[in-house]
Amino acid sequence: MPTVAGVDSSTQSCKVVVCDADTGKVLHRGRAAHPEGTEVPPEAWWRALRTAGGGLLEQVDAVAVAGQQHGLVALDEDGRPVRDALLWNDTRSARAAADLVAELGGPQAWAAAVGTVPVAALTVAKLRWLAEHEPRHADRTARVLLPHDWLTWRLCGGPGSGAEPVTDRGDASGTGYWSPADGAYRHDLVALALGGRTPQLPRVLGPYEAAGRTAHGALVAAGTGDNMGAALGLGLGPGDVVISLGTSGTAFARSARPTADPTGAVAGYADATGRFLPLVCTLNAARVLGSTARMLGVGLDDLDRLARAAEPGSGGLVLLPYFGGERTPNLPEAAGSLQGLRHDNATPPNLARAAVEGMLGNMAEALDQLRAQDVEARRVLIIGGAARSPVVGEIAAGIFGMPVTVPEPEEYVALGAARQAAWALAGTAEPPPWPVAAAREVSAPADAAPGRRIREAYAAARAAMY
């Protein structure tokens, strides 16, 4: 029985699943933590992968890595990092992003060039920050990789092995210097960002093309970005929109055509199948609930119970969930705020529900941005850590005004990477048809008015603050 491993190297941890290559049945799981912070030694990811793999990677027939997008891994001529990797959620590059947008001629020029307008998260903005603030490190940068690229390279042997660093079109599309519409790098944009320097970039593999083999002979697939991995793991079809509520919040859908949003709200990414993945990303999702629970002195299960005890609208409380600044809307210096406090509504249930409504209000605006790019939305699937809370799906159906599907909790990013590994192993035109996990269906409420009022109150609170 051929087996495959999928790796999810996320911001907080590394997860590994081993699956039957034919059926997708999960046979083994592993997990290891990553260091906290917004800059991390890449070697820590490799150690976590080895720990999470726990000897399993030596026994599989193929492996693929899906990693956190945008992170900057700058390497010297010997393939060694010149500094710790800057992660997607490091906002120090916000000014650099704004400068790059202006220098190319504005948001429309960037949308036309690469389908995405730079914000602090994107790799291209981090390159500019490196050039301006650490020019000696920029001078030493001979090669630029993304986190998943680096781990894929290490699996194939890494520096000194003769293995060629590679990436895939999905993760490459999140750099700000690879065009999904043209299927090519924009080396001029790399030079613009890095002060004229032109480091080597990884070769972009096709969806089921192999990167190489591990020391134990396992086929190494191209890998991809985490959102692209989740889409593959969920088996997205036309009309499906995913709302992922993890460290960040994302709203994305599979599309047959590339998008180019000049407002910058929708990133025009590619997916891991040869299609496209328009995506809206926020910096604040599940951590909003964790921070609110801590403020109330309760656990997440108790937060769910408290939120359920409050009425829709949280008694007039509105929480803007910009606890870590925000990417969409582009407010990197913003902070969270609670509006509408009165003596009679200052209760733990109202605050708990306001946290859920605020998180989902932000994601509802992300869904609106996708629709504005003619992305079809017939069904919303909610995944991620916050989706484990039953009240989240219930409140989401009201705020989104449409049915919500909550798949059973699973490591969908790692599962998508495993499916990609099985695809590379099979060499077929389409990925293997693994069954989709069972799901809980939440109907939209018969009365749409409460959800509409929550949306209106959220929009008014945001407009008053920003």
C-alpha positions in Angstrom: 0.0 0.0 0.0 1.7 3.3 -1.1 1.7 6.0 1.6 2.3 9.7 1.5 3.0 12.4 4.0 1.7 15.9 4.1 3.4 18.7 6.1 1.7 21.9 7.3 4.5 24.2 8.4 2.4 27.0 9.8 3.2 30.1 11.9 2.8 28.3 15.2 3.6 24.7 14.6 4.4 21.9 12.2 1.8 19.2 11.6 2.4 16.0 9.7 -0.2 13.5 8.5 0.6 10.2 6.8 -2.1 8.9 4.5 -3.0 6.0 2.3 -2.1 7.3 -1.2 -5.2 5.7 -2.8 -7.9 6.5 -0.3 -6.6 9.5 1.7 -7.2 7.6 5.0 -5.1 9.2 7.7 -2.8 6.6 9.2 -0.5 8.6 11.5 -0.2 12.1 12.8 2.6 14.2 14.4 3.0 17.7 15.7 5.8 20.0 17.0 5.8 23.7 18.0 7.5 26.5 16.3 9.2 29.4 18.1 7.0 32.4 18.8 7.6 35.8 17.2 7.6 37.3 13.8 11.1 36.4 12.8 12.4 32.8 13.2 15.5 30.9 12.3 14.6 28.6 9.4 16.5 25.8 11.0 13.8 25.8 13.7 11.2 24.8 11.1 13.5 21.9 10.0 13.9 20.7 13.6 10.1 20.9 14.1 9.5 18.9 10.9 11.9 16.2 11.9 10.2 16.0 15.4 6.7 16.0 14.0 7.7 13.4 11.4 8.9 11.1 14.2 10.5 8.7 11.8 7.4 8.6 9.6 9.0 10.5 6.7 11.5 7.7 6.3 8.7 5.2 5.6 6.5 7.0 3.0 6.6 6.9 -0.7 6.1 10.6 -1.3 6.0 13.8 0.8 4.9 17.4 0.2 5.1 20.6 2.3 2.5 23.3 2.5 3.9 26.3 4.3 3.0 29.7 5.7 3.0 32.2 2.8 5.1 35.3 2.2 8.0 34.7 4.7 11.4 35.9 3.5 14.2 33.4 3.7 17.3 35.2 2.4 20.3 32.9 1.8 24.0 33.6 1.0 26.0 32.0 -1.7 26.5 28.8 0.4 22.7 28.5 1.0 22.9 29.7 4.6 20.4 32.2 6.0 21.8 35.7 6.2 19.4 36.5 9.0 16.3 35.0 10.7 13.3 34.7 8.4 10.8 37.5 8.4 7.3 36.1 8.7 4.1 37.2 7.0 2.8 38.8 10.2 5.8 41.0 10.7 4.4 44.5 10.0 7.6 46.5 10.1 7.6 46.5 6.3 4.3 48.5 6.0 6.1 51.7 5.0 8.2 49.7 2.5 5.0 48.3 0.9 3.5 51.8 0.6 6.7 53.1 -1.0 6.8 50.3 -3.5 3.1 50.9 -4.5 3.9 54.6 -5.2 7.1 53.9 -7.1 5.5 51.6 -9.6 2.7 54.0 -10.3 0.0 53.1 -7.8 -2.2 50.1 -6.9 -3.5 49.6 -10.5 0.0 49.1 -11.8 0.7 46.4 -9.2 -2.6 44.6 -9.8 -1.9 44.5 -13.5 1.7 43.3 -13.0 1.2 40.5 -10.4 -2.5 40.5 -9.5 -1.7 41.7 -6.0 -1.0 45.1 -4.4 1.8 45.0 -1.9 1.1 45.2 1.8 3.4 44.6 4.8 2.9 40.8 4.6 4.2 40.2 1.1 7.7 39.1 0.4 8.4 42.0 -2.0 7.8 44.5 0.9 10.2 42.6 3.2 12.9 42.7 0.5 12.6 46.5 0.4 12.7 46.6 4.2 15.9 44.5 4.1 17.5 46.7 1.6 16.8 49.9 3.5 17.4 48.7 7.1 20.0 45.9 6.7 21.9 46.7 3.5 24.8 44.4 4.5 22.4 41.5 4.7 20.8 42.5 1.4 24.3 42.6 -0.1 24.9 39.0 1.1 21.5 37.7 -0.2 22.3 35.5 -3.2 19.0 33.6 -3.2 15.5 34.2 -1.9 13.1 31.4 -0.9 9.8 31.1 0.9 9.4 28.9 4.0 7.9 25.9 2.1 10.6 26.3 -0.6 13.3 26.1 2.0 11.8 22.9 3.7 11.3 21.3 0.3 14.9 22.0 -0.5 16.1 20.5 2.8 14.0 17.4 2.2 15.8 17.0 -1.2 19.3 17.5 0.5 19.6 21.2 0.8 22.9 23.2 0.6 25.8 21.3 -0.9 23.6 18.4 -2.2 23.3 19.6 -5.8 19.5 19.8 -5.3 17.8 22.7 -7.0 15.6 25.0 -4.9 12.1 25.0 -6.3 8.6 26.4 -5.5 5.1 26.1 -7.0 2.9 28.6 -8.7 0.6 28.9 -5.6 3.2 30.0 -3.1 5.1 32.0 -5.8 1.9 34.0 -6.4 2.1 35.4 -2.9 5.5 37.0 -3.3 4.5 40.2 -5.1 7.0 39.4 -7.9 5.5 36.4 -9.7 2.5 36.9 -12.1 -0.2 34.3 -12.0 -1.7 35.6 -15.3 1.7 35.4 -17.1 3.1 32.5 -15.2 6.5 34.3 -14.8 8.7 36.1 -12.4 9.0 39.9 -12.6 12.7 40.2 -11.9 12.4 44.0 -12.4 10.2 44.1 -9.3 12.7 42.1 -7.3 15.4 44.6 -8.3 13.1 47.5 -7.5 12.5 46.2 -4.0 16.1 45.1 -3.3 17.8 48.2 -4.4 19.0 46.9 -7.8 20.1 43.5 -6.4 18.9 40.5 -8.3 19.1 37.3 -6.2 18.3 33.9 -7.6 14.7 32.7 -7.3 13.5 29.1 -7.2 12.2 27.4 -10.3 8.4 27.2 -10.4 7.2 23.6 -10.8 3.9 22.5 -12.3 1.1 21.1 -10.0 2.2 17.5 -10.0 5.8 17.9 -10.9 8.4 16.4 -8.4 11.1 18.4 -6.7 13.4 15.5 -6.1 13.8 12.7 -3.6 14.7 12.4 0.1 17.7 10.6 1.3 15.4 7.6 1.9 14.1 7.6 -1.7 10.7 9.2 -1.1 9.4 11.4 -3.9 9.3 15.1 -2.9 6.4 17.0 -4.5 6.4 20.7 -5.4 4.6 21.7 -2.2 2.6 24.9 -2.0 1.3 27.7 0.3 -0.9 26.9 3.2 -4.1 28.3 1.8 -3.5 26.5 -1.5 -3.0 23.3 0.6 -6.2 23.8 2.4 -8.1 24.3 -0.8 -6.7 21.0 -2.1 -7.4 19.2 1.2 -11.0 20.4 1.2 -11.6 19.5 -2.5 -13.0 22.9 -3.3 -15.5 23.0 -6.1 -17.1 25.9 -8.1 -19.1 28.2 -5.8 -17.3 27.1 -2.6 -15.7 29.9 -0.5 -13.5 29.0 2.5 -13.4 31.1 5.6 -10.3 30.0 7.5 -10.2 31.2 11.1 -6.7 30.4 12.3 -3.9 32.7 13.4 -4.9 34.9 10.5 -8.3 34.9 8.8 -8.6 34.1 5.1 -11.5 34.0 2.6 -10.7 32.3 -0.6 -12.2 30.4 -3.5 -11.1 28.5 -6.6 -11.4 30.4 -9.8 -10.9 29.5 -13.5 -9.4 32.9 -14.2 -6.9 35.3 -12.6 -8.1 38.3 -10.7 -6.5 41.8 -10.4 -8.1 43.9 -7.8 -6.7 47.5 -7.9 -8.1 48.2 -4.4 -5.6 45.6 -3.0 -8.2 43.9 -0.9 -8.2 40.7 -3.0 -4.9 39.0 -3.6 -4.9 37.4 -7.1 -3.1 34.2 -6.2 -2.7 30.9 -8.1 -3.8 27.6 -6.6 -2.0 24.2 -6.4 -3.9 22.7 -9.4 -3.2 25.0 -12.3 -6.1 27.3 -11.6 -6.4 30.4 -9.4 -7.2 31.3 -5.8 -8.4 34.9 -5.2 -7.9 35.5 -1.5 -8.6 38.1 1.2 -6.4 37.9 4.3 -6.8 39.5 7.7 -4.3 39.4 10.5 -6.9 38.7 13.3 -9.1 35.7 13.6 -8.9 32.9 16.2 -6.6 34.9 18.5 -9.3 37.5 18.9 -11.3 34.9 20.8 -8.3 33.7 22.8 -7.5 37.3 23.9 -11.1 37.9 24.8 -11.3 34.7 26.8 -8.1 35.7 28.7 -9.6 39.1 29.4 -12.7 37.5 30.8 -10.7 35.0 32.8 -12.3 32.0 31.1 -11.4 29.2 28.7 -12.6 28.9 25.1 -15.3 26.5 26.0 -16.7 29.0 28.5 -16.4 31.8 25.9 -18.6 29.7 23.6 -21.2 29.3 26.4 -21.1 33.0 27.3 -21.5 34.1 23.7 -24.5 31.8 23.3 -26.2 33.5 26.3 -26.2 36.9 24.7 -28.6 38.2 22.1 -27.6 38.9 18.5 -26.0 42.4 18.4 -24.3 41.9 21.8 -26.6 44.5 23.5 -25.0 47.2 21.3 -21.4 46.3 21.9 -19.2 46.3 18.7 -15.7 45.0 18.8 -13.2 46.0 16.0 -10.8 43.0 16.1 -7.6 44.8 14.9 -5.6 43.4 17.9 -2.4 43.0 15.9 -2.9 45.8 13.4 -4.7 44.8 10.2 -3.9 43.8 6.7 -7.5 44.0 5.2 -8.5 46.7 5.7 -4.9 47.9 5.4 -4.4 49.4 8.9 -1.0 48.0 10.1 -0.8 50.5 13.1 -4.4 49.9 14.2 -5.5 48.5 17.6 -8.6 46.6 18.6 -11.4 48.7 20.1 -14.7 48.1 21.9 -17.5 50.5 21.1 -21.0 51.1 22.5 -20.3 50.4 26.2 -23.1 51.3 28.6 -23.9 50.3 32.2 -26.6 47.9 31.1 -24.6 46.0 28.4 -21.2 45.7 30.1 -21.6 42.0 30.8 -19.4 39.0 30.1 -21.9 37.4 27.7 -22.2 40.5 25.6 -18.4 40.9 25.4 -18.0 37.2 24.5 -20.5 37.5 21.7 -19.1 40.9 20.5 -15.7 39.1 20.0 -17.3 36.5 17.8 -19.4 39.0 15.9 -16.4 41.3 15.4 -14.2 38.5 14.1 -16.9 37.4 11.7 -17.9 41.0 10.8 -14.3 41.4 9.5 -14.6 38.2 7.5 -18.0 39.1 6.1 -16.4 42.2 4.6 -13.7 39.9 3.2 -16.4 37.8 1.5 -17.9 41.0 0.1 -14.5 41.8 -1.5 -14.4 38.4 -3.2 -17.9 38.9 -4.6 -16.9 42.3 -5.9 -14.3 40.4 -8.1 -17.1 38.3 -9.6 -16.2 35.3 -7.4 -19.2 33.0 -7.1 -20.2 32.2 -3.5 -22.9 29.6 -3.2 -21.6 27.9 -0.1 -19.3 29.0 2.8 -17.0 26.4 4.5 -15.6 27.5 7.8 -12.3 25.8 9.0 -9.5 26.6 11.4 -9.1 26.7 15.2 -12.0 29.1 15.8 -14.4 26.8 13.8 -14.2 24.3 16.6 -16.5 26.6 18.6 -20.1 25.6 17.7 -21.4 29.2 18.3 -19.0 30.5 15.6 -20.8 28.6 12.8 -24.2 29.6 14.1 -23.4 33.3 14.3 -21.6 33.1 10.9 -24.8 31.9 9.2 -26.6 35.0 10.4 -23.9 37.5 9.6 -23.1 36.0 6.2 -26.8 35.6 5.4 -26.3 32.2 3.8 -25.9 28.5 4.8 -22.6 27.6 6.4 -20.8 24.3 6.2 -18.4 23.4 9.1 -16.3 20.4 8.1 -15.2 18.1 10.9 -11.9 19.4 12.5 -9.0 18.1 10.4 -5.5 19.3 9.4 -6.7 20.3 6.0 -3.5 22.1 5.0 -1.4 19.0 5.8 -4.1 16.8 4.2 -3.9 18.9 1.0 -0.1 18.6 1.0 -0.5 14.8 1.3 -3.0 14.8 -1.6 -0.5 16.7 -3.7 2.2 14.1 -2.8 -0.2 11.3 -3.9 -0.8 13.3 -7.1 2.9 13.6 -7.8 3.3 9.9 -7.1 0.5 8.9 -9.5 1.4 11.4 -12.2 -2.2 11.8 -13.4 -3.8 14.8 -14.9 -5.9 15.6 -11.8 -5.3 14.9 -8.1 -6.6 11.6 -6.7 -10.4 11.9 -5.7 -10.0 11.5 -2.0 -13.4 11.7 -0.1 -14.3 14.9 1.7 -14.7 14.8 5.5 -18.1 14.9 7.1 -19.5 18.3 7.9 -22.0 20.1 10.0 -24.5 22.1 8.1 -25.8 25.4 9.6 -28.8 26.9 7.9 -29.2 30.7 7.5 -31.7 32.0 10.0 -35.3 32.6 8.8 -35.1 36.2 10.0 -32.2 38.0 8.2 -32.7 41.3 10.0 -30.5 40.6 13.1 -27.5 39.7 10.9 -28.0 42.7 8.7 -28.1 45.0 11.8 -24.8 43.5 13.1 -23.2 44.2 9.7 -24.4 47.7 9.7 -23.3 48.4 13.3 -19.8 46.9 12.5 -19.5 49.1 9.3 -20.5 52.2 11.3 -18.0 51.5 14.1 -15.2 51.0 11.6 -16.1 54.2 9.7 -16.1 56.2 13.0 -12.7 54.9 13.9 -10.9 54.8 10.5 
